Amino acid sequence: PAEGRERPPTDFGTRVARGIADALGLESFCDEEIEKAFDAIDADRSGVIDEGEARALLEKVYVAAYGRQIETQRNKFFGGFVGENGMTKERLTSKLAVLQRELRADDDDDDDASTEFDPLVAKSLATVLGLRAFDRSEIDRAFAAIDADGNGFVDEAEAQALLESVYLATWGRRIEEHRRRFCAPAGPAGMTHGDLA
């Protein structure tokens, strides 16, 4: 905005609003762009954008909008990719031990503790992986869940998929709030082309 002028408020916040516009190719917000945007969201071609379609759009937008943060956390947590294969279960176990210490320090309100992970992301990572006690059986289940191809290594694509799911879990409440706002004009039946315009 020009100096001295404030940005108009949005229902979503500037970052998410920009992400929605970018994801849908909205530049001038003309009728043609809005029609293309509606068609892009209406995956089942029902003529109505339902809650699931709105949620899918917002999940995509959040991953794109927070992609740099995901990349930073991926590098922090999975920075130990060695060779072509990826991270072993032993390396993952040592990273999870750090995660466990940091979560305990956060629970103890230890402001002086150095952290490798964003505290909110750390909690979501533990939740998504089902880690409470951080015992061997939980770690084995977590590794099996991350190692989608079952080759005994966590590669970069598997790490990326994990962290995207962690970010969606972390921001899930906000995504749900934005989905409700996005669908608010539509009512229970869903959003029509006219509602989007």
N, C-alpha and C positions, 0 to 999 in steps of 0.2 A: 504494500500500500504506500501511497504518497506520504511524505513526511508530515506528521501532525494528524494523520487520519488513522483511525483504528480499523482493524478488520471487522467485518460484520460477524457476529457470533454464528456458529453452526451447531446443529444438533449433535455432531460427531466429534468436534475438535478439528483443527486445521489439518493435522497430519492424516487422520483417517478420511476426512472429506477429500483431501487431495488424492489419497490412495484410491478411493472409490472412483473419482473422476478419471484418474489415470487407467485404472483397471478396465473401465468401460469406454475409454477413448473419448471422453467428454472434454471438448475444448471450448466450443462456442455454445454448447447446450441447445443447439437448434433442434427442430423437430426430427430431422433425419438421424442425428446422433442419439437422440433420446429413443427413437424407435429401435436402432441398432443395440443400444444399451439394454432395453427391455428384452429384446430377443436373446441377448447374451446371458441374461439372468434367468429367463424362463426356459430352463433346461428341458423340461418335459413338453414344451410347446402347448401348454394348456390355455394360454392366454391370460394366465394369472400367476403372479410370483407368490409362491407359498413360503411359509416360514423356513423350510429346509433350503430352498433356493437362496433366500436372503442370507441365511447363516453361512452357506457355502461361499457366497460372494464376500461376506465380511471376514471369514477365515482366510481366504486368499489375500484380501487387502491387509489384514494384520500381519501375515507372514511377509508380505512384500514391504510393508511400512516398517516393520521391526527386523527386517532381514540383516541389517548391519549388526544389531545386537545379537541375533542368532549366530552370525558368523563369529563374532567376538567370543561368545560363550563356547562355541564349538572349538575354537582354537585354544581357549583356556582349558577346557575339559579334555578334549580329544587331541590336544597338541602333540601327544606322544605317538602319532602314527609313525610306525617304524617299517621301513621297507614297503613293498608293494601290497602286502596283505592287510595291514591295519593293526588295531590294538588287540592284544591278547587278553584273555580272562584275568591273568595275573596283573597286568597293567591296569585294567578296569577296576580290579579289587583294590589296588593301591589308591586310585583316584576316588573310589567310593569311601575309603577310609578318611581321606581328606574332607570329603563332603560331610561325612558323619561328624567329624570334629567341628566343622564349621557350623553345622546345625545345632550341635550341643552348645557351642559358644554363643550362638544367636539366642538360644533358649535361656542361657545364663546372663544375657544382656552384657556380654563382654565387648565393650566398644573398642578395646585395644587389640582385639584379635585380628590378625591379618586374614584376609579372605581371598580365596581364589575364585569364588563364585558369587554372583549377585544373590543376595539372601532370598529374594522372592523366587528366583529361578531355581535355587538350590532346594527350596521346599517343594516346588512343583516337580522337580526332577525326582526327588525321593518318592513323592506321591505317585507319579506316573509309573515309576519302576516298582512300586509296591514295597519300598524299603522302610521298615520300621526298626527292626532290631539289627539290621545290617549283618545278619548271620550268613553262614555259607549257603544255606538253602535259598534264602532270598536273593543273594548275589548270583547264584546259579540260575534262578528263574529270570532275574533281570538280564543277565548276559544272553540267555536263550531268546528272550523277547527282543533284544536289540539286534542280535546276530541273525537277521532275517533269512539269510541264505544258508545258515547252519555250517559255515566253513571253519568255525572256531576263531574268527577274527571279526572285529567291528571295523568296517571300512568307512570311508568318509561319507558315502551315500547313506549308510545306516545311521551314522551319527547325525547327519543332517535331518533325516526323517524323525529321529528321536527328539532332537531339539525343537523341530517345528511342532511336534505334538506337545512338548513341554510348554512352549510359548502359547499355544492354543489353550492349554489347560490354565496357564498363568493368567491369560487375558480373557478366559472364557466368560466370566461374568460381564466384562465390558463388552465383549462381542454380543452377548445375549441382550444387554441393554441397548446397544446400537441396533440390533435386529428388531427389537420392539419399536424403537423410534422410526426405523426405516419402514416398517410395516404399519405403523400407527394410522396413517390415513386410510388404510385399506379395510380395516375391520377384519372379522374372523374368516371371511371367505378368501382373502388374499388380495394382492395388489394388482390392479389392471393397468393397462397402458396409460390411461388417463390419470391415474394416481401418481405414476412416475413422472409424468410431465408436469 
